[in-house]
Structure formats: structure tokens, C-alpha cells
Amino acid sequence: MSDGRSVGRPGWMDQLRAALVHPLTSDGRLVVAGGATALTYAALILSTFPEFSVQLLARNPGICSTASRRSRERRTEASAGSGWG
């Protein structure tokens, strides 16, 4: 009997793939996943290195918006050549 999985591949791998792809199935889920990622990063990284975070933000508070803009530009360039856009 075949359940649609390839031979030798455990079922949990299919479940893991489905769980990781699930947030990408709609724009709303993608926005929520991105927001959760940003909040998790802020909570873990910025609280782990508070002195460094204060120095970084005091020196250049616009770094977050600059990084976001550059990331958006890279995604736009990548999607333009891939046929996804």
C-alpha cells in the first residue's frame, strides 16, 4: 500500500515541510509570519546584547529602515528575474 510518500522517506518530513510552507500560502499569513519573526528577533537578539543594541541604535537609528529597504530591493531584483513577479 502506498500513501503517496516516496520510499524510505519518513512521514514526519512531509509534515515538517507542510508546517514550514503553511505561512506562505496567503499574503495575510506571510505578513503575520514576518511580524512574528521581527518581534522574535527583537526580543531575543536585542535583549541578549542590550549594550550593543543601544550603541547601534544611538549611532545610526535609521539602520532598521535602511536594512528593510535594502532587503526589499534585493527581493524585487530577485523576483524580477525569476518569473515570480
N, C-alpha and C positions, 0 to 999 in steps of 0.2 A: 504494500500500500504506500502510495506517495502522498505526502501532504504539501507538495509544491516547493519544498526546500531542496537545495542541491545536496547531493550525497556527501556525508561527512561534515556538514555544517550544522552546528548546534542551533536549536530554536531560539536561544537567548540572543544570538547575534541578530536575527531578524527583528526581534523585539527591541533591541538596542537601537538599531537603525531607524525603526519606526518612531521611537521616542525622540531621537535626535532630529529627525526630519519634521516632526509634527509642528513645531513652531513656525516652520517656513511655509505652511500650507495656505496662509492668508496674510494680508497686509496687517490686520489688527494683531494677530499673534506675533508677527515679526516685530512690530513696534513694542509690544509688551515684553518680548524676549530681549530686545535691545535695551529697553529701560531697566529691566531686571539685571542685565549684565553690567550696565553702567553703575547702578546702585551697589551691586556686589563688589565691583572693582573699587568704588569709592570707600565702601565700608571696610574692606579687607586691606587694600594697599595703603590708602591714605591714613588709616588708623594704625597700621603696623609701623609706618615710618612718619610719624607726625612732624618731627623736626625738618625732615627733608621736604615734606609736603608744604609746610609753611614757607620754607626758603624758596621753593619752586614757584609757588603762587605769589609770593611777595616780589620776587624778581620779575616775573612775567605773568600777570594774571590772565592775559589773553591766550595763554598757551592751550587751554582746553578748546577754545573756539577755533584756533589755528589748526590743531590736530584734527578736529572734526571736519573742518573744511578740506584739508588735505586728503583725509580718508574718503570723503565724498567724491573728490576729484578723481582719485585712483579708481574707485568703483565705477564711476561714469566712463572713464577711459577703458577699463577692462570690459565693461558690458557693451561698449560701442563696437569692439572688435569681435565679440563672441556671438553676436546674433541674438542675444537675450533682450536687448533694449529695443 
